[in-house]
Amino acid sequence: MSTTPYSAPFGPGDDDPLQNWLGRPHLPVLVLDEEPGAQIILAMLHRAAVAFTYYGGSTPGKLRTVRPSEVFRLEEDGPVYVRAWCEIRRAERTFRLDRARLSVVAQHRLSAPRRANRS
């Protein structure tokens, strides 16, 4: 039987590679100029939902509506990931940002939070 890190039957004392990966330190990302990153960060800051088509995971090309809680990298120059509540899965999921494309549903642009006027 062939096994991969995602389908391996873990025995006593075996480490789950996915849990090890998720447990690594996260480097926060709060500024991205390119899409969809900028809109996802704004959605996170506004605690809003955003929709994108995701070309990864078990259902590539599926429209996902998520509420982002974290945007991060695992390595300084590594890919950007989004940790979010997925409405379809009804659970927290991690998405690799370069596999996401904003949907037409999400094209209404969020504005950056306004700073308080301190005169």
VENPENOR-V503757 format. One record per residue. N is the residue number from 0. RES is the residue in one small letter. SS is DSSP state (H for helix, E for strand, - for the rest). BURIAL is b if it has 16 or more other C-alpha atoms within 10 Angstrom, else e. Layout:
N RES SS BURIAL
N RES SS BURIAL
This chain:
0 m - e
1 s - e
2 t - e
3 t - e
4 p - e
5 y - e
6 s - e
7 a - e
8 p - e
9 f - e
10 g - e
11 p - e
12 g - e
13 d - e
14 d - e
15 d - e
16 p H e
17 l H e
18 q H e
19 n H e
20 w H e
21 l H e
22 g - e
23 r - e
24 p - e
25 h - e
26 l E e
27 p E e
28 v - b
29 l - e
30 v - e
31 l - e
32 d - e
33 e - e
34 e - e
35 p - b
36 g H b
37 a H b
38 q H b
39 i H b
40 i H b
41 l H b
42 a H b
43 m H b
44 l H e
45 h H e
46 r - e
47 a - e
48 a - b
49 v E b
50 a E b
51 f E b
52 t E b
53 y E b
54 y - b
55 g - e
56 g - e
57 s - e
58 t - e
59 p - e
60 g - e
61 k E e
62 l E b
63 r E b
64 t E b
65 v E b
66 r E b
67 p E b
68 s E b
69 e E b
70 v E b
71 f E b
72 r E b
73 l - b
74 e - e
75 e - e
76 d - e
77 g - e
78 p - e
79 v E b
80 y E b
81 v E b
82 r E b
83 a E b
84 w E b
85 c E b
86 e - e
87 i - e
88 r - e
89 r - e
90 a E e
91 e E e
92 r E e
93 t E b
94 f E b
95 r E b
96 l H b
97 d H e
98 r H b
99 a E b
100 r E b
101 l E b
102 s - b
103 v H e
104 v H e
105 a H b
106 q - e
107 h - e
108 r - e
109 l - b
110 s - e
111 a - e
112 p - e
113 r - e
114 r - e
115 a - e
116 n - e
117 r - e
118 s - e
